[in-house]
Amino acid sequence: MAMSWKARRRWALFALVVALPLYIVVAVNVIDLFDRPPFLLELVIYVVLGFLWALPLKRLFRGVSQPDPDAPPEQ
């Protein structure tokens, strides 16, 4: 079942305001568990993790910035 535009918008806001900061904290703590890797390796790890968080949420964010397609037309 497809989510409504309003539900997708709310979940996208939740993902950006709550889930993304938690993901960042977890990613930094996981990297911190290991000895500090070389700068370039650490940079690559953070860039990869920076893209990975968005992949499962790609469908959620699609079309959220557009006007509500189910709303009645304004006159």
Protein Blocks (a to p, Z undefined) as FASTA:
>chain_A
ZZdfklmmmmmmmmmmmmmmmmmmmmmmmmmmpccddfklmmmmmmmmmmmmmmmmmmmm
goklpccfkbccdZZ
